[in-house]
């Protein structure tokens, strides 16, 4: 399944990238398709963090994300890393006390707050005092009103001129005191496209059910993740981009889960369920990857191979992730906090994990002699292979 995000750069007065506004897109067509604001926000966050990876989208710059009134009143903003996220408040509806309270919580937690499509009126006064950035559509508000607003509040907030269409407008905005700029004069939103490994809704429901129990079990949740390639991939992306950092290495699914609290996991799974994930693509390749992972784990134990058994499992299930995502393996691995052994194996570097993966791939391609030269073909191997097949069959792939 293809995933899309549009991003539009935001520049400072020195024409350096200050950040990117991330925009929901449903296809390669570069325009908003008019779906519900809640769904658009949810899908944007889902694609940015669980499919593409925020670092790849922004290269470390600020990410401006528009939140609907409903979601800004929820705990969803607190799932995101506050260091490089700017929470944008939509101004389409009247500001309520609930929105004001939500913005206070967001600021108290250390997030940056931007008021989008800002219109100056009494209703918006409470938000101005909390804002870090005020975004004004340059051609939609009178120059006199903009000038007075900037002069009154420029010591408290940064002002961002939106929809700058030409050099004249940029020069006018700069002269009025704007510090940040965005619009077609600089760059139109560009479409970023990626492949998503589809997650089974049944597994999402199972996780939510366990998370909702009086005493949720990490062991049960980990088991559900481990039997779903898409979920395993997204969990590792999430752990790396939000909770851990590139210098850490995940040894297992339970290891990744240990960094994420029950409440946070519930929020992420709920967010996933806002998306429509009914179309399962590449089903056979996913099934093959899962069989590889389980068989490698079983064989590593049987053959007393050095290294964590989970490293063999990860090597197997992610052995075709580059094909599933239509990307280079090197690029895919940048967003996954896997151990060096797993990464080397997936990149084709010789080690115990790669040797066992080559053995299984030789068997899949009926290269019997090559396989036999690597490991002995015994009855026990066939037992383990059948066990891996039965395990994969239970997963409804």
Buried (B, 14 or more C-beta within 10 A) or exposed (E): BEBBBBBBBBBBEEEEBBBBBBBBBBEEEEEEEEEEBBBBBBBBBBBBBBBBBBBBBBEEBBBBBBBBBBBBBBBBBBBBBBEBBBBBBBBEEEBEEEBEEBBBBBBEEEBBBBBBBBEBEEEBEBBBEBBBBBBBBBEEBEEEEBEEBBEEBBEEBBBBBBBBEEEEBBEBBBEBBBBBBBBEBBBEBEBBEBBBBBBBBEBBEBBBEBBEEEEBEBEBBBBBBBBBBBBBBBBBBBBBBBBBEEEBBBBBBBBBBBBBEBEBBBBBBBBBBBBEBEEBEBEEBBBBBBBBBBBBBBBBEBBEBEBBBBBBBBBBBBBBBBBBBEBEBEEBBBBBBBBEBBBBBBEEEEBBBBEBBBBBBBBEEEBEEBBEEBBEEEEEBEEBBEEBBEBBEEBEB
